[in-house]
Amino acid sequence: MDNVTVFTHPLIQHKISILRDKKTGTNEFRALIEEIAMLMGFEALRDLPLQDVEVETPIETCMTPMIAGKKMAVVPILRAGLGMVNGILALVPSAKVGHIGLYRDEVTHEPHEYYCKLPSPIEQRTIVVTDPMLATGGSAVAAVDFIKQYGGKNIKFMAIIAAPEGLKRLHEAHPDIQIYVGHLDRELNENAYICPGLGDAGDRIFGTK
């Protein structure tokens, strides 16, 4: 899986371990999700294109590199993906933000779209799709499908934890995108929850049950 990066950085692993703890409260959980997204984003965005622009320093005028092209797009999968957006925006404040709304069928565990709004022109942007959990891979595959249908091409997917089943499904469905995972967990259980996982990320980010 040449297009897959699973992080081993000690700071990311330490913060994910705190996320897993059921005693970690909503405020701390939310802050950690943002911090991990920023740490992952630092590496995931290492290939953003640059162009030299003229800048006047206090000493002289020089040519110096800045990010080129259309503004990047961050596209969270609602609702848990929202928790990662500010971490990416801390790195690229000028990025545009789209949204994809999916809900998972409780019986089949397959996703259904209820909302999709992307910044235009999406085909000219680097697109970072965020979802803390890559479980069955159904929502991730569907989200990337929708973005491609709207013309998106340069797509990166970021998940904080993933199950092997979901990672395999996303990679096989979309071998042309880059996938970044904070930690690869053991497996899915019979209810399609990641094990050992961290519970329901959306509920823990927003303090709902």
Summary of the structure (lengths in Angstrom):
residues: 209
radius of gyration: 17.5
end to end distance: 35.8
largest distance: 65.7
contacts: 674
relative contact order: 0.18
helix: 34%
strand: 31%
